[in-house]
């Protein structure tokens, strides 16, 4: 092979390598301190282009952002900025044992603080980042995160919400604000409800609950019930479900 051809091939490989590098996910680990002095760990994936839409991911009862798996990177590769957060009770829940104990433990905690401090820290962080359009933010919450997302949707006015495995009548424990009231206060902004046919939320009544939410919602809303019994972030392990959410986001934010 001639020297000229060798040089041409080398330059081509360099160009390909640079092109691949510019499309790779650029994840940043971020440690933030909330207004009440609690340290939280976030992962931040800046969008590749300025003023692109941004997604905030809120975890389930386990309070662990890592449970979203590859979903964060998938959204980022599709052009969205993404921030996934741990809730402050992550270590407490990790010490609680099985899922039943974890649920009992989280129900004894102050859950409003997840909205007032933890999510607010994510919102404030995004407000300080160049290229983030505050009018194009969507909050996605799974299980416990869907409850926090709904109340945050009222408090912080994101462009849209995706609520995965929301169930029951009250947003948190008995006596807290009703889901019907929060949906009314959220208004006519877009909202996607997503669950599975045999989702175990609210003693396996999650699918029926979500049909009720569709009647309570005031604006553009959609309900997707997947076959099976997956709950929360496990629903997103299905490529079809993850792609469905991605398509919905593109249409609504």
C-alpha positions as CSV (number, residue, x, y, z in Angstrom):
1,X,0.0,0.0,0.0
2,X,1.4,3.4,-1.0
3,X,2.3,6.0,1.7
4,X,-0.4,8.3,0.4
5,X,-3.1,5.6,0.9
6,X,-1.8,4.8,4.4
7,X,-2.0,8.5,5.3
8,X,-5.5,8.8,3.9
9,X,-6.7,5.8,5.9
10,X,-5.1,7.2,9.1
11,X,-6.8,10.6,8.6
12,X,-10.1,8.8,8.0
13,X,-9.8,6.9,11.3
14,X,-9.0,10.1,13.1
15,X,-12.1,11.8,11.7
16,X,-14.3,8.8,12.6
17,X,-12.8,8.7,16.2
18,X,-13.5,12.4,16.7
19,X,-17.0,12.1,15.4
20,X,-17.7,9.2,17.8
21,X,-16.2,11.1,20.7
22,X,-18.5,14.1,20.1
23,X,-21.6,11.9,20.3
24,X,-20.6,10.0,23.5
25,X,-22.5,10.6,26.7
26,X,-20.6,13.1,28.9
27,X,-21.7,12.2,32.4
28,X,-20.8,14.4,35.4
29,X,-21.1,13.2,39.0
30,X,-22.3,16.1,41.1
31,X,-22.5,16.5,44.9
32,X,-24.9,19.1,46.1
33,X,-25.9,20.4,49.5
34,X,-29.6,21.1,50.0
35,X,-31.0,24.2,51.7
36,X,-31.3,22.1,54.9
37,X,-27.7,21.0,54.6
38,X,-28.1,17.4,53.3
39,X,-25.5,16.2,50.8
40,X,-27.0,14.5,47.7
41,X,-25.4,12.8,44.8
42,X,-26.6,13.5,41.2
43,X,-25.5,12.4,37.8
44,X,-25.7,15.1,35.2
45,X,-25.6,14.5,31.4
46,X,-25.4,17.9,29.6
47,X,-27.3,18.1,26.3
48,X,-25.1,18.2,23.2
49,X,-26.7,21.3,22.0
50,X,-27.7,24.5,23.9
51,X,-31.4,25.0,24.8
52,X,-32.2,21.4,24.4
53,X,-34.9,19.9,26.6
54,X,-33.9,18.5,30.0
55,X,-35.2,15.5,31.9
56,X,-35.1,15.1,35.7
57,X,-35.2,11.5,36.9
58,X,-36.6,10.7,40.3
59,X,-36.1,7.2,41.8
60,X,-38.4,4.8,43.6
61,X,-38.6,3.8,47.2
62,X,-34.9,2.7,47.2
63,X,-34.0,6.4,46.5
64,X,-31.1,5.3,44.2
65,X,-30.6,7.1,40.9
66,X,-28.5,4.1,39.5
67,X,-31.7,2.0,39.2
68,X,-32.6,3.9,36.0
69,X,-29.7,1.9,34.4
70,X,-29.0,2.8,30.8
71,X,-32.2,4.9,30.5
72,X,-30.3,8.1,31.4
73,X,-27.7,7.6,28.8
74,X,-30.3,6.7,26.2
75,X,-32.1,10.0,26.7
76,X,-28.9,11.9,26.6
77,X,-27.8,10.2,23.4
78,X,-31.2,11.2,21.9
79,X,-30.4,14.8,22.6
80,X,-31.8,15.5,26.0
81,X,-30.0,16.9,29.0
82,X,-30.5,14.5,31.9
83,X,-30.1,14.8,35.7
84,X,-30.8,11.8,37.9
85,X,-30.8,12.2,41.6
86,X,-30.6,10.2,44.8
87,X,-33.1,11.0,47.5
88,X,-31.8,11.7,50.9
89,X,-33.1,8.5,52.4
90,X,-31.0,6.2,50.2
91,X,-28.7,4.9,53.0
92,X,-31.5,4.5,55.4
93,X,-33.5,2.4,53.0
94,X,-30.5,0.3,52.0
95,X,-30.3,-0.7,55.7
96,X,-34.0,-1.6,55.9
97,X,-33.9,-5.1,54.4
98,X,-36.5,-6.4,52.1
99,X,-38.9,-4.4,50.0
100,X,-41.7,-4.6,52.5
101,X,-39.5,-3.2,55.2
102,X,-38.2,-0.5,52.8
103,X,-41.8,0.6,52.1
104,X,-42.7,0.7,55.8
105,X,-39.5,2.7,56.5
106,X,-40.1,5.3,53.7
107,X,-43.7,5.8,54.8
108,X,-42.4,6.9,58.2
109,X,-40.2,9.7,56.8
110,X,-41.0,13.3,55.9
111,X,-41.7,12.9,52.2
112,X,-42.5,16.6,51.5
113,X,-38.9,17.4,52.1
114,X,-38.0,15.4,48.9
115,X,-40.0,18.0,47.0
116,X,-39.1,21.1,49.0
117,X,-35.3,20.3,49.2
118,X,-34.1,17.4,47.1
119,X,-35.9,18.3,43.8
120,X,-35.5,22.0,44.4
121,X,-31.7,21.4,44.5
122,X,-31.9,19.8,41.1
123,X,-34.0,22.6,39.7
124,X,-31.6,25.2,41.2
125,X,-28.6,23.3,39.7
126,X,-30.1,23.4,36.3
127,X,-30.8,27.1,36.5
128,X,-27.0,27.6,36.9
129,X,-26.1,25.6,33.8
130,X,-25.4,27.2,30.5
131,X,-27.7,26.1,27.6
132,X,-30.5,24.7,29.8
133,X,-33.9,26.1,28.7
134,X,-36.1,26.3,31.9
135,X,-39.2,26.2,29.8
136,X,-38.3,22.8,28.4
137,X,-37.9,20.6,31.6
138,X,-39.8,17.3,32.1
139,X,-39.8,15.4,35.4
140,X,-40.0,11.6,35.2
141,X,-40.7,9.8,38.5
142,X,-41.0,6.1,39.2
143,X,-43.1,4.7,42.1
144,X,-42.2,7.0,45.0
145,X,-40.6,9.2,42.5
146,X,-43.9,9.6,40.6
147,X,-45.5,11.0,43.8
148,X,-42.6,13.4,44.3
149,X,-42.8,14.3,40.6
150,X,-46.5,15.1,40.7
151,X,-46.1,17.5,43.7
152,X,-43.0,19.0,42.2
153,X,-45.0,19.5,39.0
154,X,-47.3,21.8,40.9
155,X,-44.5,23.6,42.8
156,X,-42.0,24.1,40.0
157,X,-44.1,24.2,36.8
158,X,-42.1,21.9,34.5
159,X,-43.2,21.6,30.9
160,X,-44.4,18.0,31.3
161,X,-44.5,15.0,33.7
162,X,-44.1,11.3,33.2
163,X,-45.5,9.3,36.2
164,X,-44.6,5.6,36.3
165,X,-46.5,3.3,38.7
166,X,-48.4,6.1,40.5
167,X,-51.2,4.6,42.6
168,X,-53.7,5.2,45.4
169,X,-55.6,8.3,46.3
170,X,-53.1,10.4,48.3
171,X,-49.8,11.6,47.0
172,X,-47.9,10.3,50.1
173,X,-49.3,8.8,53.3
174,X,-53.0,8.9,54.4
175,X,-54.1,12.4,55.1
176,X,-51.6,14.0,52.7
177,X,-52.7,16.0,49.6
178,X,-54.9,14.0,47.3
179,X,-53.7,13.1,43.8
180,X,-57.0,14.5,42.4
181,X,-56.3,17.9,43.9
182,X,-52.7,17.9,42.6
183,X,-53.7,16.9,39.1
184,X,-56.2,19.8,39.2
185,X,-53.5,22.2,40.3
186,X,-51.1,20.9,37.7
187,X,-53.5,22.2,35.1
188,X,-53.3,21.6,31.4
189,X,-49.6,20.8,30.9
190,X,-48.8,17.5,29.2
191,X,-48.7,14.4,31.4
192,X,-48.0,10.7,30.7
193,X,-49.2,8.0,33.1
194,X,-47.5,4.6,32.7
195,X,-48.0,1.4,34.5
196,X,-48.4,-2.4,33.9
197,X,-51.5,-4.5,33.8
198,X,-50.6,-6.3,37.0
199,X,-48.5,-3.5,38.7
200,X,-48.4,-4.3,42.4
201,X,-48.9,-0.7,43.4
202,X,-51.9,-0.1,45.8
203,X,-52.4,-3.8,46.2
204,X,-52.4,-4.5,42.4
205,X,-54.9,-1.7,41.7
206,X,-52.4,0.6,40.0
207,X,-53.8,0.1,36.5
208,X,-57.3,0.9,37.6
209,X,-56.1,3.9,39.6
210,X,-54.3,5.2,36.5
211,X,-57.6,5.1,34.5
212,X,-59.1,7.2,37.2
213,X,-56.3,9.7,37.0
214,X,-57.0,10.2,33.3
215,X,-60.5,11.4,34.3
216,X,-59.0,13.8,36.9
217,X,-56.3,15.3,34.6
218,X,-57.2,18.7,33.1
219,X,-55.1,18.9,30.0
220,X,-53.2,16.8,27.5
221,X,-52.7,13.4,29.0
222,X,-52.0,9.9,27.9
223,X,-52.1,6.5,29.6
224,X,-50.0,3.5,28.6
225,X,-50.6,0.2,30.4
226,X,-48.0,-2.4,29.5
227,X,-48.6,-6.2,29.8
228,X,-47.1,-8.0,32.7
229,X,-46.4,-7.1,36.3
230,X,-43.4,-4.8,36.2
231,X,-43.3,-1.8,38.6
232,X,-41.6,1.5,38.5
233,X,-38.1,1.6,36.9
234,X,-38.4,-2.1,35.9
235,X,-41.0,-1.0,33.3
236,X,-38.2,1.0,31.6
237,X,-36.0,-2.1,31.2
238,X,-38.2,-2.9,28.3
239,X,-36.7,-1.3,25.2
240,X,-40.2,-0.8,23.8
241,X,-41.3,1.1,26.9
242,X,-38.2,3.2,27.0
243,X,-38.6,4.1,23.4
244,X,-42.2,4.9,23.9
245,X,-41.3,7.4,26.6
246,X,-38.6,8.9,24.4
247,X,-41.1,9.4,21.6
248,X,-43.5,11.0,24.0
249,X,-40.9,13.4,25.2
250,X,-40.0,14.5,21.7
251,X,-43.6,15.3,21.0
252,X,-44.3,17.1,24.3
253,X,-41.2,19.1,25.4
